[in-house]
Amino acid sequence: MTNIFTRIKDSISADLHDMMDRKEQENPMASLNQYLRQSEQEKEKVKRLLDRQYRLKDEFTREYHRAQDLANKRYRQATVAERAEEVELQEFAMKEHEEYQARADRMKASREEAAEQLEQLEQKYEDMKHKLKDMHLRRMELMGRENVARANHQITRVVEEVLDKPFSKFAEMEQYIEGLEYKVNNAYYSSTFDSKMARVERELKEKERTS
């Protein structure tokens, strides 16, 4: 179990920063997300191993108490048989006591070993969770930088493709307006000139008729 745990932990923590820098250069966000999903799956596997270790420790504890209780019981019975001078019962009780006591001692040692292993696994599991959390935070940082880069790229594209081109449109519009103004002004001048000439002609005819 320890070897499996170590392999998983090392796989997650090895060259973390180098991997992230390479990901930033290549920008394979989908690949990074897949890696994190796989790491989360490995973390769940380790969690199941930890749960099983908890159950084993509890089982060792129950077996230890059960064997110790029986060993104590047989020892008391052997004492009673000795006082009653029941030799055969005493010998049987002592034999049972020794067997139960040996079992209790073995279960106690197994329980202590399981508890020690469990503590080590818990520490490594917590370390692995911290590493994964750091990776998720790094991913968020990368996503933020990617968003900014994409936004800047989009802004640049808009400026180049949408804002630069309209300047030529504005020039065309100015020419159109100037032409329109010329036509309007010319039409206005023409109409004014014609009305003035008509007035001059009327005045001239009137003057000639009266002279």
C-alpha positions in Angstrom: 0.0 0.0 0.0 2.8 2.4 0.9 4.5 1.8 -2.4 1.3 2.6 -4.3 0.8 5.7 -2.3 4.3 6.9 -2.8 4.1 6.3 -6.5 0.8 8.3 -6.7 2.2 11.1 -4.5 5.5 11.3 -6.5 3.5 11.3 -9.8 1.6 14.3 -8.6 4.4 16.4 -7.0 7.2 15.6 -9.4 8.4 18.7 -11.4 5.2 20.5 -10.7 6.4 24.0 -11.7 8.3 22.8 -14.7 5.1 21.0 -15.9 3.1 24.1 -15.4 5.6 26.3 -17.2 5.5 23.9 -20.1 1.7 24.0 -20.1 1.7 27.8 -20.1 4.0 27.8 -23.2 2.0 25.2 -25.1 -1.4 26.3 -23.7 -3.0 22.8 -23.7 -5.7 23.6 -21.2 -7.7 20.6 -22.2 -4.7 18.3 -21.5 -4.1 20.0 -18.1 -7.7 19.5 -17.1 -7.5 15.9 -18.1 -4.4 15.5 -15.9 -6.1 17.1 -13.0 -9.1 14.8 -13.4 -6.9 11.8 -13.4 -5.1 13.0 -10.3 -8.4 13.5 -8.5 -9.3 9.9 -9.4 -6.0 8.7 -8.0 -6.8 10.7 -4.8 -10.1 8.9 -4.5 -8.4 5.5 -4.8 -6.0 6.5 -2.0 -9.0 7.7 0.1 -10.5 4.2 -0.3 -7.3 2.6 0.8 -7.3 4.9 3.9 -10.8 3.9 4.7 -9.9 0.2 4.5 -6.9 0.9 6.8 -9.3 2.5 9.3 -11.5 -0.6 9.2 -8.5 -2.9 9.6 -7.3 -1.0 12.7 -10.8 -1.1 14.2 -11.0 -4.9 13.5 -7.6 -5.4 15.1 -8.8 -3.4 18.1 -12.0 -5.5 18.4 -10.1 -8.8 18.1 -7.5 -7.6 20.7 -10.2 -6.8 23.3 -12.1 -10.0 22.5 -8.9 -12.1 23.0 -7.8 -10.2 26.1 -11.2 -10.5 27.7 -11.2 -14.3 27.1 -7.6 -14.5 28.4 -8.5 -12.7 31.6 -11.6 -14.9 32.0 -9.7 -18.1 31.6 -7.1 -16.8 34.1 -9.7 -16.1 36.7 -11.2 -19.6 36.0 -7.8 -21.2 36.5 -7.4 -19.4 39.8 -10.8 -20.6 40.9 -10.0 -24.2 39.8 -6.7 -24.1 41.7 -8.4 -23.0 44.9 -11.0 -25.8 44.4 -8.1 -28.2 43.7 -9.6 -29.1 40.3 -6.3 -29.9 38.5 -7.7 -30.8 35.1 -9.9 -27.8 35.0 -7.0 -25.6 36.1 -4.7 -27.0 33.4 -7.4 -26.5 30.7 -8.1 -23.0 31.8 -4.4 -22.1 31.9 -3.8 -23.5 28.4 -6.8 -21.5 27.1 -5.5 -18.4 28.9 -2.1 -18.8 27.3 -3.6 -19.2 23.8 -5.9 -16.3 24.2 -3.2 -14.1 25.7 -0.8 -14.9 22.8 -3.6 -14.0 20.4 -4.3 -10.8 22.3 -0.6 -9.8 22.3 -0.4 -10.4 18.5 -3.6 -8.4 17.9 -2.3 -5.6 20.1 1.0 -5.5 18.1 -1.0 -5.6 14.8 -3.2 -2.8 16.0 -0.3 -0.6 17.0 1.4 -1.3 13.6 -1.8 -0.5 11.7 -2.3 2.7 13.7 1.3 3.8 12.9 0.8 3.0 9.3 -2.5 4.8 9.2 -0.9 8.0 10.7 1.8 7.9 8.0 -0.8 7.4 5.3 -2.9 10.3 6.6 0.1 12.6 6.6 0.9 11.6 3.0 -2.7 11.9 2.0 -3.0 15.4 3.4 0.2 16.3 1.6 -1.2 15.0 -1.7 -4.4 17.0 -1.2 -2.4 20.1 -0.7 -0.4 19.4 -3.9 -3.7 18.9 -5.8 -5.1 22.1 -4.4 -2.0 24.0 -5.5 -2.4 22.6 -8.9 -6.1 23.6 -9.1 -5.0 27.1 -8.0 -2.3 27.2 -10.7 -4.9 26.2 -13.2 -7.1 29.0 -12.2 -4.1 31.4 -12.6 -3.4 30.0 -16.0 -7.1 30.3 -17.0 -7.0 34.0 -15.9 -3.9 34.7 -17.9 -5.3 32.8 -20.9 -8.5 34.9 -20.6 -6.5 38.1 -20.6 -4.4 37.0 -23.5 -7.5 36.0 -25.5 -9.2 39.3 -24.6 -6.1 41.3 -25.7 -6.0 39.3 -28.9 -9.7 40.0 -29.5 -9.2 43.7 -28.8 -6.3 43.9 -31.2 -8.3 42.1 -33.9 -11.2 44.5 -33.4 -9.0 47.5 -33.5 -7.2 46.3 -36.7 -10.3 44.9 -38.5 -13.1 47.0 -37.2 -11.7 50.3 -36.1 -8.9 50.9 -38.6 -11.0 50.3 -41.7 -13.7 52.8 -40.8 -11.2 55.6 -41.1 -11.3 55.1 -44.9 -15.1 55.0 -44.6 -15.0 58.3 -42.7 -12.9 59.8 -45.5 -15.5 58.6 -48.1 -18.3 60.0 -46.0 -16.6 63.4 -45.7 -16.1 63.4 -49.5 -19.8 62.5 -49.9 -20.9 65.2 -47.5 -18.7 67.8 -49.1 -20.1 66.9 -52.5 -23.6 67.1 -51.1 -22.9 70.4 -49.6 -21.5 71.7 -52.9 -24.6 70.5 -54.7 -26.9 72.1 -52.1 -25.0 75.4 -52.1 -24.8 75.4 -55.8 -28.5 74.8 -56.1 -29.2 77.5 -53.6 -26.9 80.0 -55.4 -28.5 79.1 -58.7 -32.0 79.6 -57.4 -30.9 82.9 -55.8 -29.1 84.1 -59.0 -32.1 83.3 -61.1 -34.5 85.2 -58.9 -32.1 88.2 -58.8 -31.8 88.2 -62.6 -35.6 88.0 -63.0 -35.9 91.0 -60.7 -33.2 92.9 -62.7 -35.0 92.1 -65.9 -38.4 93.3 -64.6 -36.9 96.5 -63.3 -35.1 97.1 -66.6 -38.2 96.6 -68.7 -40.2 98.9 -66.4 -37.6 101.6 -66.7 -37.5 101.3 -70.5 -41.3 101.5 -70.7 -41.5 104.6 -68.7 -38.6 106.5 -70.3 
